[in-house]
Amino acid sequence: MGLKFKNTQGKYSFCNDERRQILFSLDLSNGENTDLILSQKWPKKGYSHSIKHINKILNDGYDLLIYKTRTITKNGTTKTIEFETLLEKRKLIVGNDGEYRASPLDISLGEEISESGKPFFEGSKKTITINAYERNLDAKKECLKLYGYTCRICQFNFKETYGERGKDYIHVHHIIPLSEIGINYKINPMKDLIPVCPNCHAMLHRNGHTILPDELLAEMQLIKNNTPSSN
């Protein structure tokens, strides 16, 4: 993969102290939508080894990387049958049940954006290093199913520009900021969510005040109309 990681005991994670990176394997054998990278239910030796790497992400600002793999278990022995060589940077989500998850950045980044290596915590609003809110991943998937992966503001499409590397990548924006939504509010994927590129997403949230997508689109159109033609 072009990176060197040291792994002396466990089979779940690797550490590169020089680059301040932690690499976890993400086993897709039980389904494509899993994001579980470590659980107390797993063998003790591997868990105790990898929890040290988790602490480096939580306390020392290490980045979390994952690579996807598939395994098969036979006669009590787990064997890797294939893996992808593409590394993906993710955000760490800490559960209350001794489970740790690697959440994709494109569906995790919203108005609550943390520094590199800082974790998002599951559950209702908590004050840790940032404010975090429950996020309905099913609603976001439904939003993307409805609208696709083209930015609804500037029409940028990652696949058209970057090919397969950009396939199925886009941010999902909450039109009403999560911090303003009641705890029991049921998100409507069609009315409350919208796919946007990272640039438009940043502009929607800039200066601590979230504007509506139509407002940003109007500002962009105004600039376009007032820009002298090159002809």
C-alpha positions as CSV (number, residue, x, y, z in Angstrom):
1,M,0.0,0.0,0.0
2,G,3.0,2.3,0.0
3,L,3.0,2.8,3.8
4,K,4.9,1.0,6.6
5,F,3.0,0.0,9.7
6,K,4.3,-2.0,12.7
7,N,2.1,-4.8,14.1
8,T,3.6,-7.0,16.8
9,Q,0.6,-8.7,18.4
10,G,-3.0,-8.1,17.2
11,K,-4.6,-8.6,13.9
12,Y,-7.0,-5.7,13.9
13,S,-4.8,-2.6,13.7
14,F,-1.4,-1.2,12.8
15,C,0.5,1.9,13.9
16,N,2.8,4.3,12.1
17,D,4.2,6.7,14.8
18,E,6.3,8.7,12.4
19,R,3.3,9.7,10.3
20,R,0.9,9.6,13.3
21,Q,-1.5,7.2,11.6
22,I,-3.4,4.2,12.8
23,L,-4.6,1.7,10.3
24,F,-7.6,-0.6,11.0
25,S,-8.9,-3.4,8.9
26,L,-12.6,-3.1,8.1
27,D,-14.0,-6.6,7.6
28,L,-16.9,-6.6,5.1
29,S,-17.6,-10.3,5.4
30,N,-20.9,-9.6,7.2
31,G,-22.1,-6.9,4.9
32,E,-21.0,-3.9,2.9
33,N,-22.4,-1.3,5.3
34,T,-20.5,-2.3,8.4
35,D,-18.2,0.3,10.1
36,L,-17.2,-1.7,13.2
37,I,-13.4,-1.8,13.7
38,L,-13.1,-3.0,17.3
39,S,-15.3,-4.7,19.9
40,Q,-14.9,-6.0,23.4
41,K,-16.5,-9.2,22.2
42,W,-13.5,-10.0,20.0
43,P,-10.5,-12.0,21.2
44,K,-8.9,-10.4,24.2
45,K,-5.4,-10.4,22.9
46,G,-6.3,-8.5,19.7
47,Y,-8.6,-6.1,21.6
48,S,-6.0,-5.1,24.2
49,H,-3.5,-4.5,21.5
50,S,-5.8,-2.3,19.4
51,I,-7.2,-0.3,22.3
52,K,-3.8,1.2,22.6
53,H,-4.1,2.4,19.0
54,I,-7.6,3.8,19.7
55,N,-6.2,5.8,22.6
56,K,-3.6,7.3,20.2
57,I,-6.5,8.5,18.0
58,L,-8.4,9.8,21.0
59,N,-5.6,11.4,23.1
60,D,-2.7,12.0,20.7
61,G,-4.4,13.2,17.5
62,Y,-3.4,10.3,15.3
63,D,-5.4,10.0,12.1
64,L,-7.6,6.9,11.6
65,L,-7.2,5.0,8.3
66,I,-9.0,1.9,7.2
67,Y,-8.6,-0.7,4.5
68,K,-11.5,-3.0,3.5
69,T,-11.0,-6.8,3.7
70,R,-13.0,-10.0,3.7
71,T,-12.3,-13.0,5.9
72,I,-13.5,-16.5,6.3
73,T,-13.5,-18.5,9.6
74,K,-12.9,-22.2,9.6
75,N,-12.2,-24.5,12.5
76,G,-11.9,-21.5,14.8
77,T,-9.2,-19.8,12.6
78,T,-9.9,-16.6,10.7
79,K,-8.2,-16.1,7.4
80,T,-8.1,-13.1,5.1
81,I,-9.3,-14.1,1.6
82,E,-9.1,-10.7,-0.1
83,F,-8.5,-7.0,0.7
84,E,-8.5,-3.6,-1.0
85,T,-5.2,-1.7,-1.3
86,L,-7.0,1.7,-1.1
87,L,-6.7,3.4,2.2
88,E,-9.5,5.6,3.4
89,K,-9.4,8.3,6.1
90,R,-12.3,8.1,8.6
91,K,-13.7,9.5,11.8
92,L,-13.7,7.5,15.0
93,I,-17.1,7.0,16.7
94,V,-16.9,5.8,20.4
95,G,-19.9,3.7,21.5
96,N,-21.0,3.1,25.1
97,D,-20.8,-0.7,24.6
98,G,-17.1,-1.1,24.1
99,E,-17.4,-0.9,20.4
100,Y,-15.5,1.5,18.1
101,R,-16.6,2.5,14.6
102,A,-15.0,4.2,11.6
103,S,-17.5,6.6,10.2
104,P,-17.1,7.7,6.5
105,L,-16.1,11.4,6.3
106,D,-18.5,12.2,3.5
107,I,-21.6,11.4,5.6
108,S,-20.1,12.5,8.9
109,L,-19.0,16.0,8.2
110,G,-21.6,18.6,8.8
111,E,-21.7,21.8,10.8
112,E,-20.0,19.9,13.7
113,I,-16.5,19.6,12.2
114,S,-13.6,18.5,14.3
115,E,-9.9,18.7,13.9
116,S,-7.9,15.8,12.4
117,G,-7.8,12.8,14.8
118,K,-10.6,14.1,17.1
119,P,-13.5,11.7,17.6
120,F,-17.3,11.9,17.2
121,F,-19.1,10.4,20.1
122,E,-22.4,8.4,19.6
123,G,-25.6,9.2,21.4
124,S,-27.5,12.4,22.3
125,K,-25.6,15.6,22.7
126,K,-22.5,15.4,24.9
127,T,-19.7,17.8,25.6
128,I,-16.3,16.0,25.1
129,T,-14.0,18.0,22.8
130,I,-16.8,19.0,20.4
131,N,-20.6,18.9,20.4
132,A,-21.9,15.8,18.8
133,Y,-25.4,14.8,17.8
134,E,-27.1,11.6,16.7
135,R,-27.0,11.3,12.9
136,N,-29.5,9.2,10.9
137,L,-27.4,7.4,8.4
138,D,-30.4,5.7,6.8
139,A,-31.9,9.2,6.1
140,K,-28.6,10.2,4.4
141,K,-28.5,7.1,2.3
142,E,-32.1,7.8,1.3
143,C,-31.2,11.4,0.4
144,L,-28.5,10.2,-1.9
145,K,-30.8,7.6,-3.5
146,L,-33.3,10.5,-4.2
147,Y,-30.8,13.1,-5.4
148,G,-27.7,11.3,-6.5
149,Y,-24.1,12.4,-6.1
150,T,-24.1,15.7,-7.9
151,C,-23.9,18.9,-5.9
152,R,-27.3,20.5,-5.9
153,I,-25.8,24.0,-5.7
154,C,-22.8,24.1,-8.2
155,Q,-23.5,20.8,-10.0
156,F,-20.0,19.4,-9.3
157,N,-19.8,15.7,-9.7
158,F,-16.7,13.8,-8.3
159,K,-16.9,10.8,-10.7
160,E,-17.1,13.1,-13.7
161,T,-13.8,14.8,-12.6
162,Y,-11.9,12.0,-10.8
163,G,-13.3,8.8,-12.4
164,E,-13.8,5.7,-10.3
165,R,-11.9,7.3,-7.3
166,G,-14.7,9.9,-7.1
167,K,-17.6,7.5,-7.6
168,D,-20.3,7.7,-4.9
169,Y,-18.6,10.6,-3.0
170,I,-20.4,13.7,-1.8
171,H,-21.2,15.5,1.4
172,V,-24.8,15.5,2.8
173,H,-25.9,18.8,4.3
174,H,-28.6,19.3,6.9
175,I,-30.6,22.3,5.7
176,I,-31.6,23.0,9.3
177,P,-28.5,22.7,11.5
178,L,-28.5,19.6,13.7
179,S,-27.9,21.9,16.7
180,E,-31.3,23.5,16.1
181,I,-33.3,20.3,15.6
182,G,-35.1,18.8,18.6
183,I,-34.0,15.5,19.9
184,N,-37.1,13.6,18.7
185,Y,-37.3,15.3,15.3
186,K,-37.7,12.8,12.5
187,I,-35.6,13.8,9.5
188,N,-37.2,13.9,6.1
189,P,-34.6,12.9,3.5
190,M,-36.3,14.9,0.7
191,K,-36.9,18.1,2.6
192,D,-34.2,18.3,5.3
193,L,-31.1,16.9,3.5
194,I,-29.3,17.9,0.3
195,P,-26.1,16.5,-1.4
196,V,-23.4,19.2,-1.7
197,C,-19.7,19.3,-2.6
198,P,-17.2,20.1,0.1
199,N,-16.7,23.7,-1.2
200,C,-20.4,24.6,-1.2
201,H,-20.7,22.8,2.2
202,A,-18.1,25.0,3.7
203,M,-19.7,28.2,2.3
204,L,-23.1,27.2,3.7
205,H,-21.6,27.0,7.2
206,R,-19.0,29.8,7.0
207,N,-18.7,32.4,9.8
208,G,-20.7,30.4,12.2
209,H,-24.0,31.2,10.5
210,T,-25.7,28.5,8.3
211,I,-27.5,29.9,5.3
212,L,-30.0,28.1,3.0
213,P,-28.8,26.4,-0.2
214,D,-31.0,28.8,-2.2
215,E,-29.3,31.8,-0.6
216,L,-25.9,30.5,-1.6
217,L,-27.1,29.7,-5.1
218,A,-28.5,33.3,-5.4
219,E,-25.2,34.8,-4.2
220,M,-23.3,32.7,-6.8
221,Q,-25.7,33.7,-9.5
222,L,-25.3,37.4,-8.6
223,I,-21.5,37.1,-8.9
224,K,-21.8,35.3,-12.2
225,N,-24.2,38.0,-13.6
226,N,-21.9,40.8,-12.5
227,T,-18.7,39.3,-13.9
228,P,-17.7,40.9,-17.2
229,S,-17.6,38.5,-20.1
230,S,-14.2,37.6,-21.5
231,N,-15.4,38.1,-25.0
